[in-house]
Amino acid sequence: MKDIPLVAGLAFRERLGQLAAEFEASLKIEPENPYNPRAIAVVGANGKVGYVAPEVARHLYEKVAGGEVASCRVRRGNYSPSTGILAILDV
């Protein structure tokens, strides 16, 4: 999968901004996440930087949980007020 939006709210913007324009990130499932039981966290070198978009996470969850997909390339971009997208994942 390519060009998956990274959902990164205000809590993650600063952390994401500290990383290179392109970087490798780990994908971690969060089954106890109170907002999405199929949440997939995106973790960079300095900690969690956001989540795989929920629309995609529900399809990717089993592959991450089973260890088939453990990391991805992240391309950081500019914040968009209309979408809130700060980065794109290449899984």
C-alpha positions as CSV (number, residue, x, y, z in Angstrom):
1,M,0.0,0.0,0.0
2,K,1.2,3.5,-0.8
3,D,0.2,7.0,0.1
4,I,-1.7,6.2,3.4
5,P,-2.4,9.3,5.4
6,L,-0.8,9.6,8.8
7,V,-3.3,10.9,11.4
8,A,-1.3,13.1,13.7
9,G,-3.1,15.5,16.0
10,L,-1.6,18.4,17.9
11,A,-0.1,16.0,20.4
12,F,2.2,14.6,17.7
13,R,2.9,17.6,15.5
14,E,6.1,18.7,17.3
15,R,7.5,15.2,17.5
16,L,6.8,14.6,13.9
17,G,8.4,18.0,13.0
18,Q,11.7,16.9,14.7
19,L,12.2,14.0,12.2
20,A,13.7,14.0,8.8
21,A,11.5,14.6,5.7
22,E,11.6,10.9,5.1
23,F,12.2,8.3,7.8
24,E,11.5,4.7,8.8
25,A,8.8,4.0,11.4
26,S,7.5,1.0,13.3
27,L,3.9,0.0,13.2
28,K,2.4,-1.1,16.6
29,I,-1.2,-2.3,17.1
30,E,-3.1,-0.8,20.0
31,P,-6.0,-3.2,20.7
32,E,-6.8,-1.3,24.0
33,N,-7.1,2.0,22.2
34,P,-10.4,3.5,23.5
35,Y,-11.2,5.2,20.2
36,N,-10.4,2.4,17.8
37,P,-9.8,-1.2,18.8
38,R,-8.0,-1.7,15.4
39,A,-5.7,1.3,16.0
40,I,-2.2,1.1,14.5
41,A,0.3,3.5,16.0
42,V,3.2,4.9,13.9
43,V,6.4,5.1,16.0
44,G,9.4,7.1,14.9
45,A,12.9,7.3,16.4
46,N,11.6,9.8,19.0
47,G,8.3,8.0,19.9
48,K,4.8,7.9,18.6
49,V,4.1,10.3,15.8
50,G,0.5,9.4,14.9
51,Y,-1.7,6.6,13.6
52,V,-2.6,4.9,10.4
53,A,-5.8,6.4,9.1
54,P,-8.7,4.4,10.6
55,E,-10.2,3.6,7.2
56,V,-7.0,1.8,6.3
57,A,-6.1,0.4,9.7
58,R,-9.1,-1.9,9.7
59,H,-7.7,-3.6,6.5
60,L,-4.1,-3.6,7.6
61,Y,-4.6,-4.6,11.3
62,E,-4.3,-8.3,10.8
63,K,-1.0,-8.0,8.8
64,V,0.5,-5.8,11.5
65,A,-0.8,-8.0,14.3
66,G,0.6,-11.1,12.6
67,G,4.0,-9.6,12.0
68,E,3.7,-9.5,8.3
69,V,4.1,-5.7,8.2
70,A,6.3,-4.3,11.0
71,S,7.5,-1.0,9.6
72,C,7.0,1.6,6.8
73,R,8.6,4.5,5.2
74,V,7.1,7.9,6.2
75,R,7.3,11.1,4.0
76,R,6.7,14.1,6.1
77,G,4.8,17.0,4.5
78,N,3.2,20.3,5.4
79,Y,0.2,20.6,7.7
80,S,-3.0,21.1,5.8
81,P,-5.8,22.9,7.7
82,S,-8.5,21.1,5.6
83,T,-7.2,17.5,6.1
84,G,-4.8,17.8,9.0
85,I,-2.4,15.4,7.2
86,L,1.2,15.9,8.1
87,A,2.7,12.8,6.5
88,I,2.1,10.0,4.1
89,L,3.0,6.3,4.8
90,D,4.3,3.8,2.3
91,V,3.4,0.4,3.7
